[in-house]
Amino acid sequence: MITYPPISLRYLRSLTDDTGILQHGVFAIPNRRLGYTTDDNSRALVVAVRGYERMRSPEILELIRTYLSFLHYAHTPDYRFSNIMTYQRMFLDADGTEDCFGRCMWGCGTAASADIPDCMRQVAKKLFDSSVGWVGDLVSPRAKAYSMIGMCEYMRANRDTVDVPDKISALADSLEALFREYSSSDWVWFEPYMTYGNAILPVSMLLAGSITGNERYTSIGRRTLDFLTETTIVDGRLEIIGNNGWYMQGGKRPWYDQQSIDAGYAVYAYTLAYSLLGDKSHLENAFTCYDWFFGKNRSGLSVYDPNSGGCRDGINPEGVNENQGSEACVSFLLAQLSVAKYIEQRVPTAQVQEVRGERL
C-alpha cells in the first residue's frame, strides 16, 4: 500500500519569485533562462487558492497575490492575456493562445469566488468580468472547457451580472455539437483524436450540467468520462495518452511520452465526478490515477520527488524526465488537493494528523 506524502508547497515556492512562477526546471532547479508563462501562473493560481482554502496560511496568500499580479500585468487593453514572458519581464506575444485565455478564466473564476481577502477577490473578479465576453469567440475545445470550469467556479459566490449561465450553455452546446459530429459506438469523444488534458473536456460538461440543470450536458460528461476511463485505465493502472504522435481514431495509441498534467487532471476529474454523481467507481479511479505519480505506471517509477517535494515532468521509454517544471508541480498539487479529504476518510483516526501534516 502506498504511503502518501503530506501536502507541501515548498517546491511551488521555490519556482516562484516576485514576478510569478517560472515555467521550467533543470532537474529540481528553477530555469530562469526560459522565463514565465501566463498559462502556468493561471494554473498556479487555482492550486494556491485551493491550498489556502484548506490550510489558511498567510504564506499561501502571498503566492495568490503574486499570481494574480502576474495575470493583471498580462491583461491586455482589449481584455485578453499575453502569455510568454522573458526573465527580463518582457512579453513576447501580444495575445496568448486560446488555451491560455481559457486557463486565465479558470484561475480568475476560482479566485473570484474563493474565501480569500476581498482585495484579492475583487481583482480576480475585475479580470474575469472584463474578459468573459470573449468566450463566445473561442474555437479550441479545451479553451472552451477551461472557460466553462472558470465560469462555473465564478457562479459559486458571485451575483451574475454578465450572463454567465447563458455563456456556459453556449459553450456546452458547441462541445455537444462536436460530440455529435465525432462520436460513434466505439469512439465516444469530442474530437477524432485524443491528445493532452483530455479529462478537462468531460469535467466541463459535468459542471455545465450541474450549473444549468441541463441533463444532456451531464449525460455527455458521464459518457465521455466513461470512454476516457476505458481508454486510459488499463489493467488497474493509468495509461496516459503519449504525446509521441497522440492517439488518432482508428490508429495505434502511443504509450510514451506520458505527461504529469494528464494524471493531475484525471485525479481532479474523477474526484469532481464522484462529488457530482456519487458513483464510488469514480473515487477508485481517482486513486488509481493518483498512484501514477508514485510508480504505479507503465515504467514502474515514481514521478513524485520526495527530496524536492516537486514532480518530474513525465515518463518516457528511457525512464522519467528528471526536469521538474511548473506544469508538473502544479498538476501534482492539484491531484493532492483533490484527493486529500478522501485520504483522510480512508485512514484510521490515529493516522489522520500524519496525513494532514501539510508542510509549507
Contacts in CASP RR format, 6 or more apart in sequence:
PFRMAT RR
TARGET T0000
AUTHOR 0000-0000-0000
METHOD contacts of the structure
MODEL  1
MITYPPISLRYLRSLTDDTGILQHGVFAIPNRRLGYTTDDNSRALVVAVR
GYERMRSPEILELIRTYLSFLHYAHTPDYRFSNIMTYQRMFLDADGTEDC
FGRCMWGCGTAASADIPDCMRQVAKKLFDSSVGWVGDLVSPRAKAYSMIG
MCEYMRANRDTVDVPDKISALADSLEALFREYSSSDWVWFEPYMTYGNAI
LPVSMLLAGSITGNERYTSIGRRTLDFLTETTIVDGRLEIIGNNGWYMQG
GKRPWYDQQSIDAGYAVYAYTLAYSLLGDKSHLENAFTCYDWFFGKNRSG
LSVYDPNSGGCRDGINPEGVNENQGSEACVSFLLAQLSVAKYIEQRVPTA
QVQEVRGERL
2 291 0 8 1.000
2 294 0 8 1.000
2 296 0 8 1.000
4 290 0 8 1.000
4 294 0 8 1.000
4 343 0 8 1.000
4 355 0 8 1.000
5 304 0 8 1.000
5 306 0 8 1.000
5 309 0 8 1.000
6 354 0 8 1.000
6 355 0 8 1.000
6 356 0 8 1.000
6 357 0 8 1.000
6 358 0 8 1.000
6 359 0 8 1.000
7 51 0 8 1.000
7 54 0 8 1.000
7 55 0 8 1.000
7 333 0 8 1.000
7 336 0 8 1.000
7 337 0 8 1.000
7 340 0 8 1.000
7 357 0 8 1.000
7 358 0 8 1.000
7 359 0 8 1.000
8 309 0 8 1.000
8 358 0 8 1.000
8 359 0 8 1.000
8 360 0 8 1.000
9 48 0 8 1.000
9 51 0 8 1.000
9 59 0 8 1.000
9 60 0 8 1.000
9 63 0 8 1.000
9 333 0 8 1.000
9 359 0 8 1.000
9 360 0 8 1.000
10 308 0 8 1.000
10 309 0 8 1.000
10 359 0 8 1.000
10 360 0 8 1.000
11 28 0 8 1.000
11 305 0 8 1.000
11 308 0 8 1.000
11 309 0 8 1.000
11 310 0 8 1.000
11 311 0 8 1.000
11 324 0 8 1.000
11 329 0 8 1.000
12 21 0 8 1.000
12 44 0 8 1.000
12 47 0 8 1.000
12 48 0 8 1.000
12 63 0 8 1.000
12 310 0 8 1.000
12 329 0 8 1.000
12 330 0 8 1.000
12 333 0 8 1.000
13 59 0 8 1.000
13 63 0 8 1.000
13 360 0 8 1.000
14 30 0 8 1.000
14 308 0 8 1.000
15 21 0 8 1.000
15 22 0 8 1.000
15 25 0 8 1.000
15 30 0 8 1.000
15 325 0 8 1.000
15 326 0 8 1.000
15 329 0 8 1.000
16 22 0 8 1.000
16 44 0 8 1.000
16 63 0 8 1.000
16 66 0 8 1.000
17 30 0 8 1.000
18 66 0 8 1.000
19 36 0 8 1.000
19 66 0 8 1.000
19 70 0 8 1.000
19 85 0 8 1.000
19 89 0 8 1.000
20 36 0 8 1.000
20 41 0 8 1.000
20 44 0 8 1.000
20 66 0 8 1.000
20 67 0 8 1.000
20 69 0 8 1.000
20 70 0 8 1.000
21 36 0 8 1.000
21 40 0 8 1.000
21 41 0 8 1.000
21 44 0 8 1.000
21 66 0 8 1.000
21 67 0 8 1.000
21 70 0 8 1.000
21 326 0 8 1.000
21 330 0 8 1.000
22 30 0 8 1.000
22 31 0 8 1.000
22 32 0 8 1.000
22 34 0 8 1.000
22 35 0 8 1.000
22 36 0 8 1.000
22 40 0 8 1.000
22 87 0 8 1.000
22 325 0 8 1.000
22 326 0 8 1.000
23 31 0 8 1.000
23 34 0 8 1.000
23 35 0 8 1.000
23 36 0 8 1.000
23 37 0 8 1.000
23 40 0 8 1.000
23 325 0 8 1.000
23 326 0 8 1.000
23 327 0 8 1.000
24 30 0 8 1.000
24 31 0 8 1.000
24 34 0 8 1.000
24 35 0 8 1.000
24 323 0 8 1.000
24 325 0 8 1.000
24 326 0 8 1.000
25 31 0 8 1.000
25 323 0 8 1.000
25 324 0 8 1.000
25 325 0 8 1.000
25 326 0 8 1.000
26 323 0 8 1.000
27 322 0 8 1.000
27 323 0 8 1.000
27 324 0 8 1.000
28 305 0 8 1.000
28 307 0 8 1.000
28 308 0 8 1.000
28 310 0 8 1.000
28 324 0 8 1.000
31 323 0 8 1.000
31 325 0 8 1.000
32 87 0 8 1.000
33 87 0 8 1.000
34 87 0 8 1.000
35 85 0 8 1.000
35 86 0 8 1.000
35 87 0 8 1.000
36 70 0 8 1.000
36 84 0 8 1.000
36 85 0 8 1.000
36 87 0 8 1.000
37 83 0 8 1.000
37 84 0 8 1.000
37 85 0 8 1.000
37 100 0 8 1.000
38 70 0 8 1.000
38 71 0 8 1.000
38 74 0 8 1.000
38 81 0 8 1.000
38 82 0 8 1.000
38 83 0 8 1.000
38 84 0 8 1.000
38 85 0 8 1.000
38 96 0 8 1.000
38 100 0 8 1.000
38 103 0 8 1.000
38 104 0 8 1.000
39 83 0 8 1.000
39 97 0 8 1.000
39 99 0 8 1.000
39 100 0 8 1.000
39 103 0 8 1.000
39 327 0 8 1.000
40 326 0 8 1.000
40 327 0 8 1.000
40 330 0 8 1.000
41 67 0 8 1.000
41 70 0 8 1.000
41 71 0 8 1.000
41 74 0 8 1.000
42 67 0 8 1.000
42 71 0 8 1.000
42 100 0 8 1.000
42 102 0 8 1.000
42 103 0 8 1.000
42 104 0 8 1.000
42 106 0 8 1.000
42 107 0 8 1.000
42 108 0 8 1.000
43 103 0 8 1.000
43 107 0 8 1.000
43 326 0 8 1.000
43 327 0 8 1.000
43 330 0 8 1.000
43 331 0 8 1.000
43 334 0 8 1.000
44 63 0 8 1.000
44 67 0 8 1.000
44 326 0 8 1.000
44 330 0 8 1.000
45 64 0 8 1.000
45 67 0 8 1.000
45 68 0 8 1.000
45 71 0 8 1.000
45 107 0 8 1.000
45 108 0 8 1.000
45 110 0 8 1.000
45 111 0 8 1.000
46 106 0 8 1.000
46 107 0 8 1.000
46 110 0 8 1.000
46 330 0 8 1.000
46 334 0 8 1.000
47 330 0 8 1.000
47 333 0 8 1.000
47 334 0 8 1.000
47 337 0 8 1.000
48 60 0 8 1.000
48 63 0 8 1.000
48 64 0 8 1.000
48 67 0 8 1.000
49 64 0 8 1.000
49 107 0 8 1.000
49 110 0 8 1.000
49 111 0 8 1.000
49 114 0 8 1.000
49 116 0 8 1.000
50 110 0 8 1.000
50 334 0 8 1.000
50 337 0 8 1.000
51 60 0 8 1.000
51 333 0 8 1.000
51 337 0 8 1.000
52 60 0 8 1.000
52 61 0 8 1.000
52 64 0 8 1.000
52 114 0 8 1.000
52 116 0 8 1.000
53 114 0 8 1.000
53 115 0 8 1.000
54 337 0 8 1.000
54 340 0 8 1.000
54 358 0 8 1.000
55 358 0 8 1.000
55 360 0 8 1.000
57 360 0 8 1.000
59 360 0 8 1.000
60 360 0 8 1.000
61 116 0 8 1.000
61 117 0 8 1.000
61 120 0 8 1.000
64 111 0 8 1.000
64 116 0 8 1.000
64 120 0 8 1.000
65 120 0 8 1.000
68 111 0 8 1.000
68 120 0 8 1.000
68 123 0 8 1.000
68 124 0 8 1.000
71 81 0 8 1.000
71 104 0 8 1.000
71 107 0 8 1.000
71 108 0 8 1.000
71 127 0 8 1.000
72 123 0 8 1.000
72 127 0 8 1.000
74 81 0 8 1.000
74 82 0 8 1.000
74 83 0 8 1.000
74 85 0 8 1.000
74 91 0 8 1.000
74 104 0 8 1.000
75 81 0 8 1.000
75 127 0 8 1.000
75 130 0 8 1.000
75 131 0 8 1.000
76 82 0 8 1.000
76 94 0 8 1.000
76 95 0 8 1.000
78 95 0 8 1.000
79 130 0 8 1.000
79 131 0 8 1.000
79 133 0 8 1.000
79 134 0 8 1.000
80 95 0 8 1.000
80 96 0 8 1.000
80 101 0 8 1.000
80 131 0 8 1.000
80 134 0 8 1.000
81 95 0 8 1.000
81 96 0 8 1.000
81 100 0 8 1.000
81 101 0 8 1.000
81 104 0 8 1.000
81 131 0 8 1.000
82 91 0 8 1.000
82 93 0 8 1.000
82 94 0 8 1.000
82 95 0 8 1.000
82 96 0 8 1.000
83 91 0 8 1.000
83 93 0 8 1.000
83 96 0 8 1.000
83 97 0 8 1.000
83 100 0 8 1.000
84 91 0 8 1.000
84 92 0 8 1.000
84 93 0 8 1.000
84 96 0 8 1.000
85 91 0 8 1.000
85 92 0 8 1.000
86 92 0 8 1.000
97 140 0 8 1.000
97 143 0 8 1.000
98 138 0 8 1.000
98 139 0 8 1.000
98 140 0 8 1.000
98 143 0 8 1.000
99 140 0 8 1.000
99 142 0 8 1.000
99 143 0 8 1.000
99 146 0 8 1.000
101 131 0 8 1.000
101 134 0 8 1.000
101 138 0 8 1.000
101 143 0 8 1.000
101 147 0 8 1.000
102 135 0 8 1.000
102 138 0 8 1.000
102 143 0 8 1.000
102 144 0 8 1.000
102 146 0 8 1.000
102 147 0 8 1.000
102 150 0 8 1.000
103 146 0 8 1.000
104 127 0 8 1.000
104 131 0 8 1.000
105 128 0 8 1.000
105 131 0 8 1.000
105 132 0 8 1.000
105 135 0 8 1.000
105 146 0 8 1.000
105 147 0 8 1.000
105 149 0 8 1.000
105 150 0 8 1.000
105 151 0 8 1.000
106 146 0 8 1.000
106 147 0 8 1.000
106 149 0 8 1.000
106 150 0 8 1.000
106 153 0 8 1.000
107 124 0 8 1.000
107 150 0 8 1.000
107 153 0 8 1.000
108 124 0 8 1.000
108 125 0 8 1.000
108 127 0 8 1.000
108 128 0 8 1.000
108 131 0 8 1.000
108 150 0 8 1.000
108 154 0 8 1.000
109 124 0 8 1.000
109 125 0 8 1.000
109 128 0 8 1.000
109 150 0 8 1.000
109 151 0 8 1.000
109 153 0 8 1.000
109 154 0 8 1.000
110 124 0 8 1.000
110 150 0 8 1.000
110 153 0 8 1.000
110 154 0 8 1.000
111 120 0 8 1.000
111 121 0 8 1.000
111 123 0 8 1.000
111 124 0 8 1.000
112 121 0 8 1.000
112 124 0 8 1.000
112 125 0 8 1.000
112 128 0 8 1.000
112 153 0 8 1.000
112 154 0 8 1.000
112 157 0 8 1.000
112 158 0 8 1.000
113 121 0 8 1.000
113 153 0 8 1.000
113 154 0 8 1.000
113 155 0 8 1.000
113 156 0 8 1.000
113 157 0 8 1.000
113 158 0 8 1.000
114 121 0 8 1.000
114 124 0 8 1.000
114 157 0 8 1.000
125 154 0 8 1.000
125 158 0 8 1.000
128 150 0 8 1.000
128 154 0 8 1.000
129 161 0 8 1.000
129 162 0 8 1.000
132 147 0 8 1.000
132 151 0 8 1.000
132 162 0 8 1.000
132 164 0 8 1.000
132 167 0 8 1.000
133 162 0 8 1.000
133 167 0 8 1.000
135 144 0 8 1.000
135 147 0 8 1.000
135 151 0 8 1.000
135 167 0 8 1.000
135 170 0 8 1.000
135 171 0 8 1.000
136 167 0 8 1.000
136 170 0 8 1.000
136 171 0 8 1.000
138 144 0 8 1.000
138 147 0 8 1.000
138 171 0 8 1.000
141 175 0 8 1.000
141 178 0 8 1.000
141 190 0 8 1.000
141 191 0 8 1.000
141 201 0 8 1.000
142 197 0 8 1.000
142 200 0 8 1.000
142 201 0 8 1.000
144 171 0 8 1.000
144 174 0 8 1.000
144 175 0 8 1.000
144 204 0 8 1.000
145 175 0 8 1.000
145 200 0 8 1.000
145 201 0 8 1.000
145 203 0 8 1.000
145 204 0 8 1.000
146 200 0 8 1.000
146 204 0 8 1.000
147 171 0 8 1.000
148 168 0 8 1.000
148 171 0 8 1.000
148 172 0 8 1.000
148 204 0 8 1.000
148 205 0 8 1.000
148 207 0 8 1.000
148 208 0 8 1.000
149 200 0 8 1.000
149 203 0 8 1.000
149 204 0 8 1.000
149 207 0 8 1.000
151 164 0 8 1.000
151 167 0 8 1.000
151 168 0 8 1.000
151 211 0 8 1.000
152 168 0 8 1.000
152 204 0 8 1.000
152 207 0 8 1.000
152 208 0 8 1.000
152 210 0 8 1.000
152 211 0 8 1.000
154 164 0 8 1.000
155 164 0 8 1.000
155 165 0 8 1.000
155 211 0 8 1.000
165 211 0 8 1.000
165 212 0 8 1.000
168 208 0 8 1.000
168 211 0 8 1.000
168 212 0 8 1.000
169 208 0 8 1.000
169 212 0 8 1.000
169 214 0 8 1.000
171 204 0 8 1.000
171 208 0 8 1.000
172 204 0 8 1.000
172 205 0 8 1.000
172 208 0 8 1.000
172 209 0 8 1.000
172 212 0 8 1.000
172 214 0 8 1.000
172 217 0 8 1.000
175 190 0 8 1.000
175 201 0 8 1.000
175 204 0 8 1.000
175 205 0 8 1.000
175 220 0 8 1.000
176 205 0 8 1.000
176 216 0 8 1.000
176 217 0 8 1.000
176 220 0 8 1.000
178 190 0 8 1.000
178 191 0 8 1.000
179 189 0 8 1.000
179 190 0 8 1.000
179 220 0 8 1.000
179 224 0 8 1.000
182 189 0 8 1.000
182 190 0 8 1.000
182 191 0 8 1.000
182 192 0 8 1.000
182 249 0 8 1.000
183 189 0 8 1.000
183 190 0 8 1.000
187 227 0 8 1.000
187 249 0 8 1.000
187 250 0 8 1.000
188 223 0 8 1.000
188 224 0 8 1.000
188 226 0 8 1.000
188 227 0 8 1.000
189 224 0 8 1.000
189 227 0 8 1.000
189 249 0 8 1.000
190 201 0 8 1.000
190 224 0 8 1.000
192 248 0 8 1.000
192 249 0 8 1.000
193 246 0 8 1.000
193 247 0 8 1.000
193 248 0 8 1.000
193 249 0 8 1.000
194 231 0 8 1.000
194 241 0 8 1.000
194 246 0 8 1.000
194 247 0 8 1.000
194 253 0 8 1.000
195 241 0 8 1.000
195 243 0 8 1.000
195 246 0 8 1.000
195 247 0 8 1.000
196 241 0 8 1.000
196 243 0 8 1.000
196 246 0 8 1.000
196 259 0 8 1.000
196 261 0 8 1.000
196 262 0 8 1.000
197 261 0 8 1.000
197 262 0 8 1.000
197 265 0 8 1.000
198 228 0 8 1.000
198 232 0 8 1.000
198 241 0 8 1.000
198 262 0 8 1.000
198 265 0 8 1.000
199 225 0 8 1.000
199 228 0 8 1.000
199 262 0 8 1.000
199 265 0 8 1.000
199 266 0 8 1.000
199 268 0 8 1.000
199 269 0 8 1.000
199 270 0 8 1.000
200 265 0 8 1.000
200 269 0 8 1.000
201 224 0 8 1.000
202 220 0 8 1.000
202 221 0 8 1.000
202 222 0 8 1.000
202 224 0 8 1.000
202 225 0 8 1.000
202 228 0 8 1.000
202 269 0 8 1.000
202 273 0 8 1.000
203 221 0 8 1.000
203 225 0 8 1.000
203 265 0 8 1.000
203 268 0 8 1.000
203 269 0 8 1.000
203 272 0 8 1.000
203 273 0 8 1.000
205 217 0 8 1.000
205 218 0 8 1.000
205 220 0 8 1.000
205 221 0 8 1.000
205 224 0 8 1.000
206 217 0 8 1.000
206 218 0 8 1.000
206 221 0 8 1.000
206 222 0 8 1.000
206 225 0 8 1.000
206 272 0 8 1.000
206 273 0 8 1.000
206 276 0 8 1.000
206 277 0 8 1.000
207 272 0 8 1.000
207 276 0 8 1.000
208 214 0 8 1.000
208 217 0 8 1.000
209 215 0 8 1.000
209 217 0 8 1.000
209 218 0 8 1.000
210 218 0 8 1.000
210 276 0 8 1.000
222 273 0 8 1.000
222 277 0 8 1.000
225 269 0 8 1.000
225 270 0 8 1.000
225 273 0 8 1.000
225 282 0 8 1.000
228 266 0 8 1.000
228 269 0 8 1.000
229 285 0 8 1.000
231 241 0 8 1.000
231 247 0 8 1.000
231 253 0 8 1.000
232 238 0 8 1.000
232 239 0 8 1.000
232 240 0 8 1.000
232 241 0 8 1.000
232 266 0 8 1.000
233 239 0 8 1.000
233 285 0 8 1.000
233 288 0 8 1.000
233 289 0 8 1.000
236 288 0 8 1.000
237 288 0 8 1.000
237 291 0 8 1.000
237 292 0 8 1.000
237 296 0 8 1.000
237 297 0 8 1.000
237 298 0 8 1.000
238 263 0 8 1.000
238 266 0 8 1.000
238 288 0 8 1.000
238 289 0 8 1.000
238 291 0 8 1.000
238 292 0 8 1.000
238 296 0 8 1.000
238 297 0 8 1.000
239 255 0 8 1.000
239 258 0 8 1.000
239 298 0 8 1.000
240 258 0 8 1.000
240 259 0 8 1.000
240 262 0 8 1.000
240 263 0 8 1.000
240 266 0 8 1.000
240 292 0 8 1.000
241 247 0 8 1.000
241 253 0 8 1.000
241 254 0 8 1.000
241 258 0 8 1.000
241 262 0 8 1.000
242 253 0 8 1.000
242 254 0 8 1.000
242 255 0 8 1.000
242 256 0 8 1.000
242 257 0 8 1.000
242 258 0 8 1.000
242 259 0 8 1.000
243 254 0 8 1.000
243 257 0 8 1.000
243 259 0 8 1.000
244 254 0 8 1.000
244 256 0 8 1.000
244 257 0 8 1.000
245 254 0 8 1.000
246 254 0 8 1.000
247 253 0 8 1.000
247 254 0 8 1.000
255 298 0 8 1.000
256 298 0 8 1.000
256 315 0 8 1.000
256 316 0 8 1.000
256 317 0 8 1.000
257 314 0 8 1.000
257 315 0 8 1.000
257 316 0 8 1.000
257 321 0 8 1.000
258 297 0 8 1.000
258 298 0 8 1.000
258 314 0 8 1.000
258 315 0 8 1.000
258 316 0 8 1.000
259 313 0 8 1.000
259 314 0 8 1.000
259 327 0 8 1.000
259 328 0 8 1.000
260 293 0 8 1.000
260 303 0 8 1.000
260 311 0 8 1.000
260 312 0 8 1.000
260 313 0 8 1.000
260 314 0 8 1.000
260 327 0 8 1.000
260 328 0 8 1.000
260 331 0 8 1.000
260 332 0 8 1.000
261 327 0 8 1.000
261 328 0 8 1.000
261 331 0 8 1.000
263 289 0 8 1.000
263 290 0 8 1.000
263 292 0 8 1.000
263 293 0 8 1.000
263 303 0 8 1.000
263 331 0 8 1.000
263 332 0 8 1.000
263 335 0 8 1.000
264 289 0 8 1.000
264 331 0 8 1.000
264 332 0 8 1.000
264 334 0 8 1.000
264 335 0 8 1.000
264 338 0 8 1.000
265 331 0 8 1.000
265 334 0 8 1.000
266 285 0 8 1.000
266 286 0 8 1.000
266 289 0 8 1.000
267 286 0 8 1.000
267 289 0 8 1.000
267 290 0 8 1.000
267 334 0 8 1.000
267 335 0 8 1.000
267 338 0 8 1.000
267 339 0 8 1.000
268 334 0 8 1.000
268 335 0 8 1.000
268 338 0 8 1.000
270 282 0 8 1.000
270 283 0 8 1.000
270 285 0 8 1.000
270 286 0 8 1.000
270 289 0 8 1.000
271 282 0 8 1.000
271 283 0 8 1.000
271 286 0 8 1.000
271 338 0 8 1.000
271 339 0 8 1.000
271 342 0 8 1.000
272 338 0 8 1.000
273 279 0 8 1.000
273 282 0 8 1.000
274 280 0 8 1.000
274 282 0 8 1.000
274 283 0 8 1.000
274 286 0 8 1.000
283 342 0 8 1.000
286 338 0 8 1.000
286 339 0 8 1.000
286 342 0 8 1.000
287 339 0 8 1.000
287 342 0 8 1.000
288 296 0 8 1.000
289 335 0 8 1.000
290 335 0 8 1.000
290 339 0 8 1.000
292 303 0 8 1.000
293 302 0 8 1.000
293 303 0 8 1.000
293 304 0 8 1.000
293 311 0 8 1.000
293 332 0 8 1.000
293 335 0 8 1.000
294 302 0 8 1.000
294 303 0 8 1.000
294 304 0 8 1.000
295 301 0 8 1.000
295 302 0 8 1.000
295 303 0 8 1.000
297 303 0 8 1.000
297 315 0 8 1.000
298 315 0 8 1.000
299 315 0 8 1.000
299 319 0 8 1.000
299 320 0 8 1.000
301 315 0 8 1.000
301 319 0 8 1.000
301 320 0 8 1.000
302 320 0 8 1.000
303 311 0 8 1.000
303 312 0 8 1.000
303 314 0 8 1.000
303 315 0 8 1.000
303 320 0 8 1.000
303 328 0 8 1.000
303 332 0 8 1.000
304 310 0 8 1.000
304 311 0 8 1.000
304 312 0 8 1.000
304 332 0 8 1.000
305 311 0 8 1.000
305 312 0 8 1.000
305 324 0 8 1.000
308 324 0 8 1.000
310 324 0 8 1.000
310 328 0 8 1.000
310 329 0 8 1.000
310 332 0 8 1.000
311 324 0 8 1.000
311 328 0 8 1.000
311 329 0 8 1.000
311 331 0 8 1.000
311 332 0 8 1.000
312 320 0 8 1.000
312 321 0 8 1.000
312 322 0 8 1.000
312 323 0 8 1.000
312 324 0 8 1.000
312 328 0 8 1.000
313 321 0 8 1.000
313 323 0 8 1.000
313 324 0 8 1.000
313 325 0 8 1.000
313 327 0 8 1.000
313 328 0 8 1.000
314 320 0 8 1.000
314 321 0 8 1.000
314 328 0 8 1.000
315 321 0 8 1.000
340 355 0 8 1.000
343 355 0 8 1.000
344 352 0 8 1.000
344 355 0 8 1.000
344 356 0 8 1.000
347 355 0 8 1.000
END
